Amino acid sequence: MSGLLALLDDVAAIAKLAAASVDDIAAAAAKAGAKAAGVVIDDAAVTPKYVHGFEADRELPIIWRIARGSLKNKLIILLPGLLALQYFAPWAITPLLMLGGAYLCFEGAEKLVHVLAPHADEEVEEDFDTKDPAHLEEDKVAGAIKTDFILSAEIMTIALATIESPSFWLQAATLAVVGTLITVTVYGAVALIVKMDDIGLHMAANRRTAAARAFGRGLVAGMPKLMTFLSTAGTAAMLWVGGSIVLHGLEVTHLWAWPYETIHHLAEAAGHVVPAAKGFVAWAVQAAIDGVLGLGLGVVLIPLATRVIGPLWARLSPTH
């Protein structure tokens, strides 16, 4: 009997330890996910364009294919690669974050340039229109997964840099949780956004009450505004997060600490001006300055990225 009690006590201790580990993973995953929120917003804002122009019955299958590619990016390629890097060359994490931040600045700046000069996008669409739907779908999915690989690398690197535990298994579990939850959240939201107009049309045509039909019409009418908002929020998030990552990296690596420290002091001073909303004002000021500097960096990087890095990436990027 005493042996059984001792066994049960050991089992309880193991269960308590496991529960504590789960709590640690959940807490680390929540913190890492919050840090990567800017990239996640952009991911959700970018993806719907890849199903634009397809028949309604192909939209969800395309999103599912992209989501599977995203999980492969995060769990099969990036997770073991980043953990190996963390073990063998931890000094490389911050430079990688800065590289990813610079890419976000470039993407955000390029989107603004395309708003001012949209003809380049129209030419791309015309080129796609010459292909049959099957080839067009393959191209769109491949392009989406390639873009996701870069965004996923940034998300996973931010998550890894946020994890404070030295435990290899806790790091691995947290990265797996972050990667899976972010993928499910992003592509679940994208699926809902893409099908929202269909839901609205169905409600407008089939609901019995006038209020429900009006709500359906409102969904249909509101979708373009929602997509515009998501695109704007995604671009702003890219510039803010990218600029913040680069500036913080310069400070951490002691290459040039002055910009980050100066912006931090300015944000704190602005927060003291409005004591009732001190934290929000400080964050808003710092994010705004980071975004402006991120835009400046992105504009500088556009020629380099489009003429040198882009063609090289097209040759060396992973195939899916």
C-alpha positions as CSV (number, residue, x, y, z in Angstrom):
1,M,0.0,0.0,0.0
2,S,2.8,2.4,0.9
3,G,4.4,1.6,-2.5
4,L,1.2,2.5,-4.3
5,L,0.9,5.7,-2.4
6,A,4.5,6.6,-3.2
7,L,3.9,5.9,-6.9
8,L,0.8,8.1,-6.8
9,D,2.8,10.8,-5.2
10,D,5.4,10.6,-7.9
11,V,2.7,10.7,-10.6
12,A,1.2,13.7,-8.9
13,A,4.6,15.4,-8.8
14,I,5.2,14.6,-12.5
15,A,1.7,15.9,-13.4
16,K,2.4,19.1,-11.4
17,L,5.7,19.6,-13.2
18,A,4.0,19.0,-16.6
19,A,1.3,21.5,-15.7
20,A,3.9,24.1,-14.8
21,S,5.7,23.4,-18.1
22,V,2.5,23.9,-20.0
23,D,1.9,27.2,-18.1
24,D,5.5,28.3,-18.9
25,I,5.0,27.4,-22.6
26,A,1.6,29.2,-22.7
27,A,3.1,32.3,-21.0
28,A,6.1,32.4,-23.3
29,A,4.0,31.8,-26.4
30,A,1.6,34.7,-25.4
31,K,4.6,37.0,-24.9
32,A,6.2,36.0,-28.2
33,G,3.0,36.3,-30.1
34,A,2.4,39.8,-28.8
35,K,5.9,40.8,-29.9
36,A,5.2,39.5,-33.4
37,A,1.8,41.1,-33.6
38,G,2.9,43.7,-36.2
39,V,4.1,41.0,-38.6
40,V,1.0,38.9,-38.0
41,I,-1.2,41.9,-38.9
42,D,0.7,42.3,-42.1
43,D,0.4,38.6,-42.8
44,A,-3.3,38.7,-42.5
45,A,-3.6,41.8,-44.6
46,V,-1.4,40.5,-47.4
47,T,-2.8,37.0,-47.9
48,P,-6.3,37.8,-49.2
49,K,-4.9,39.3,-52.4
50,Y,-3.7,35.8,-53.4
51,V,-7.3,34.6,-53.9
52,H,-8.5,37.7,-55.7
53,G,-9.9,36.9,-59.1
54,F,-10.6,33.2,-58.5
55,E,-13.9,31.4,-58.5
56,A,-15.6,31.4,-55.1
57,D,-15.3,27.6,-54.8
58,R,-11.5,27.8,-55.2
59,E,-10.9,30.4,-52.5
60,L,-10.9,28.2,-49.4
61,P,-8.8,25.4,-51.1
62,I,-6.2,28.0,-52.0
63,I,-6.1,29.4,-48.5
64,W,-5.8,25.8,-47.1
65,R,-2.8,25.2,-49.4
66,I,-1.1,28.4,-48.3
67,A,-1.8,27.5,-44.7
68,R,-0.2,24.1,-45.1
69,G,2.8,25.7,-46.7
70,S,3.0,28.2,-43.9
71,L,3.0,25.4,-41.3
72,K,5.8,23.6,-43.2
73,N,7.8,26.9,-43.3
74,K,7.5,27.3,-39.5
75,L,7.6,23.8,-38.1
76,I,9.8,21.8,-40.6
77,I,12.2,24.4,-41.9
78,L,12.4,27.4,-39.5
79,L,11.9,25.8,-36.1
80,P,14.9,23.4,-36.2
81,G,17.0,25.9,-38.2
82,L,16.5,28.6,-35.6
83,L,17.1,26.3,-32.7
84,A,20.3,25.1,-34.2
85,L,21.3,28.7,-34.8
86,Q,20.4,29.5,-31.2
87,Y,22.6,26.6,-29.9
88,F,25.7,27.0,-32.2
89,A,25.6,30.8,-33.1
90,P,23.3,32.7,-30.7
91,W,25.2,35.9,-31.6
92,A,23.5,35.7,-35.1
93,I,19.9,36.1,-33.8
94,T,20.0,39.9,-33.4
95,P,21.5,40.5,-36.9
96,L,18.9,38.1,-38.4
97,L,16.2,40.1,-36.6
98,M,17.7,43.3,-38.0
99,L,17.8,41.8,-41.5
100,G,14.1,40.8,-41.2
101,G,13.3,44.2,-39.8
102,A,15.0,45.8,-42.8
103,Y,12.9,43.6,-45.1
104,L,9.7,44.7,-43.4
105,C,10.7,48.3,-43.9
106,F,11.4,47.6,-47.6
107,E,8.0,45.9,-48.0
108,G,6.1,48.7,-46.3
109,A,7.9,51.4,-48.4
110,E,7.3,49.4,-51.6
111,K,3.6,49.3,-50.9
112,L,3.4,53.0,-50.5
113,V,5.4,53.5,-53.7
114,H,2.9,51.2,-55.5
115,V,0.0,53.3,-54.2
116,L,1.6,56.3,-55.8
117,A,2.6,54.4,-59.0
118,P,0.1,51.5,-59.4
119,H,1.0,50.7,-63.1
120,A,3.6,48.2,-62.1
121,D,1.0,46.1,-60.3
122,E,-1.4,46.3,-63.2
123,E,1.2,45.0,-65.6
124,V,1.7,42.0,-63.3
125,E,-2.0,41.3,-63.2
126,E,-2.1,41.5,-67.0
127,D,0.7,39.0,-67.2
128,F,-1.2,36.6,-64.9
129,D,-4.4,37.0,-67.0
130,T,-2.6,35.3,-69.9
131,K,-2.4,32.1,-67.9
132,D,-5.0,29.4,-67.5
133,P,-6.6,29.2,-64.0
134,A,-4.7,26.1,-62.9
135,H,-1.3,27.6,-63.7
136,L,-2.4,30.9,-62.2
137,E,-3.4,29.2,-59.0
138,E,0.0,27.4,-58.8
139,D,1.8,30.7,-59.3
140,K,-0.3,32.5,-56.7
141,V,0.1,29.7,-54.1
142,A,3.8,29.5,-54.7
143,G,4.2,33.3,-54.4
144,A,2.1,33.4,-51.2
145,I,4.2,30.6,-49.6
146,K,7.4,32.4,-50.6
147,T,6.2,35.6,-49.0
148,D,5.0,33.7,-45.9
149,F,8.4,32.1,-45.5
150,I,10.0,35.5,-45.0
151,L,7.2,36.7,-42.7
152,S,7.3,33.4,-40.8
153,A,11.1,33.7,-40.4
154,E,10.6,37.1,-38.8
155,I,7.8,35.8,-36.5
156,M,9.7,32.8,-35.4
157,T,12.9,34.8,-34.9
158,I,11.1,37.4,-32.8
159,A,9.5,34.6,-30.8
160,L,12.8,32.9,-30.2
161,A,14.4,36.2,-29.1
162,T,11.6,36.7,-26.6
163,I,11.8,33.3,-24.9
164,E,13.8,33.7,-21.7
165,S,14.1,30.1,-20.7
166,P,17.4,28.3,-21.4
167,S,15.6,25.0,-21.8
168,F,15.9,23.6,-25.3
169,W,12.7,21.7,-25.1
170,L,10.7,24.7,-23.7
171,Q,12.1,26.8,-26.6
172,A,11.1,24.2,-29.1
173,A,7.6,23.7,-27.6
174,T,7.0,27.5,-27.4
175,L,8.1,28.0,-31.0
176,A,5.9,25.2,-32.1
177,V,2.9,26.6,-30.2
178,V,3.5,30.1,-31.5
179,G,3.9,28.9,-35.1
180,T,0.8,26.8,-35.0
181,L,-1.4,29.3,-33.3
182,I,-0.3,32.2,-35.5
183,T,-0.9,30.1,-38.6
184,V,-4.4,29.0,-37.5
185,T,-5.3,32.5,-36.4
186,V,-4.0,34.3,-39.6
187,Y,-5.4,31.9,-42.1
188,G,-8.6,31.3,-40.2
189,A,-9.1,35.1,-40.2
190,V,-8.2,35.3,-43.9
191,A,-10.7,32.6,-44.7
192,L,-13.4,34.4,-42.8
193,I,-12.5,37.7,-44.5
194,V,-12.5,36.2,-48.0
195,K,-15.9,34.5,-47.5
196,M,-17.5,37.4,-45.6
197,D,-19.0,38.9,-48.8
198,D,-20.5,35.5,-49.7
199,I,-22.0,35.2,-46.2
200,G,-23.4,38.7,-46.6
201,L,-25.0,37.9,-49.9
202,H,-26.5,34.7,-48.5
203,M,-28.0,36.6,-45.6
204,A,-29.3,39.4,-47.8
205,A,-31.1,36.9,-50.1
206,N,-32.3,34.3,-47.6
207,R,-32.9,35.8,-44.1
208,R,-36.5,36.3,-43.1
209,T,-36.2,39.5,-41.1
210,A,-35.4,42.9,-42.6
211,A,-32.7,43.5,-40.0
212,A,-30.8,40.3,-40.9
213,R,-31.1,41.1,-44.7
214,A,-29.8,44.7,-44.0
215,F,-26.9,43.3,-41.9
216,G,-26.0,41.0,-44.9
217,R,-26.0,44.0,-47.3
218,G,-23.9,45.9,-44.8
219,L,-21.3,43.0,-44.8
220,V,-21.1,43.1,-48.5
221,A,-20.8,46.9,-48.6
222,G,-18.3,47.0,-45.8
223,M,-15.8,44.4,-47.1
224,P,-13.9,46.8,-49.4
225,K,-13.5,49.2,-46.5
226,L,-12.3,46.4,-44.2
227,M,-9.7,45.3,-46.8
228,T,-8.5,48.8,-47.2
229,F,-8.2,49.2,-43.4
230,L,-6.3,45.9,-43.2
231,S,-3.9,46.9,-46.0
232,T,-3.3,50.2,-44.3
233,A,-2.8,48.7,-40.9
234,G,-0.5,46.0,-42.3
235,T,1.7,48.6,-44.0
236,A,1.9,50.8,-40.9
237,A,2.7,47.7,-38.8
238,M,5.5,46.7,-41.1
239,L,7.1,50.1,-41.0
240,W,6.7,50.4,-37.2
241,V,7.9,46.9,-36.4
242,G,10.6,46.9,-38.9
243,G,12.0,50.3,-37.8
244,S,11.8,49.3,-34.2
245,I,13.6,46.0,-34.7
246,V,16.5,47.7,-36.7
247,L,16.9,50.5,-34.2
248,H,16.7,48.2,-31.2
249,G,19.3,45.9,-32.9
250,L,21.7,48.8,-33.4
251,E,21.4,49.6,-29.7
252,V,21.8,45.9,-28.5
253,T,24.8,45.3,-30.7
254,H,26.4,48.7,-29.6
255,L,26.8,49.7,-33.3
256,W,24.8,52.9,-32.9
257,A,22.8,53.3,-29.7
258,W,22.0,57.0,-30.0
259,P,18.8,56.7,-32.2
260,Y,17.1,54.2,-30.1
261,E,17.9,55.9,-26.8
262,T,16.9,59.3,-28.1
263,I,13.5,58.0,-29.4
264,H,12.9,56.3,-26.1
265,H,13.6,59.5,-24.2
266,L,11.4,61.5,-26.5
267,A,8.5,59.0,-26.1
268,E,8.9,59.1,-22.3
269,A,8.8,62.9,-22.3
270,A,5.7,62.9,-24.5
271,G,4.1,60.4,-22.1
272,H,4.7,62.7,-19.1
273,V,2.8,65.5,-20.9
274,V,-0.4,63.4,-20.8
275,P,-0.3,61.6,-17.4
276,A,-3.8,60.1,-17.9
277,A,-2.6,58.2,-21.0
278,K,1.1,58.1,-20.3
279,G,1.8,54.5,-21.6
280,F,-0.3,54.9,-24.7
281,V,1.2,58.3,-25.7
282,A,4.7,57.0,-25.1
283,W,4.0,54.0,-27.3
284,A,2.3,56.0,-30.0
285,V,5.2,58.5,-30.2
286,Q,7.8,55.8,-30.3
287,A,5.9,53.8,-32.9
288,A,5.4,56.9,-35.1
289,I,9.0,57.8,-35.1
290,D,10.1,54.2,-35.6
291,G,7.6,54.0,-38.5
292,V,9.0,57.2,-40.2
293,L,12.5,56.0,-39.9
294,G,11.5,52.6,-41.1
295,L,9.9,54.2,-44.2
296,G,13.1,56.1,-44.8
297,L,15.2,52.9,-44.6
298,G,12.7,51.1,-46.8
299,V,12.9,53.7,-49.5
300,V,16.7,53.5,-49.5
301,L,16.5,49.7,-49.8
302,I,14.0,49.5,-52.7
303,P,16.6,49.7,-55.5
304,L,18.9,47.2,-53.8
305,A,16.1,44.8,-53.1
306,T,14.4,44.9,-56.5
307,R,17.5,44.9,-58.6
308,V,19.8,42.6,-56.7
309,I,18.2,40.7,-53.8
310,G,14.9,39.9,-55.6
311,P,16.4,38.0,-58.5
312,L,18.8,36.2,-56.2
313,W,16.0,35.2,-53.9
314,A,13.9,33.9,-56.8
315,R,16.8,31.5,-57.6
316,L,17.7,30.4,-54.1
317,S,14.3,30.3,-52.3
318,P,13.0,26.9,-51.1
319,T,10.7,25.1,-53.4
320,H,7.4,23.8,-51.9
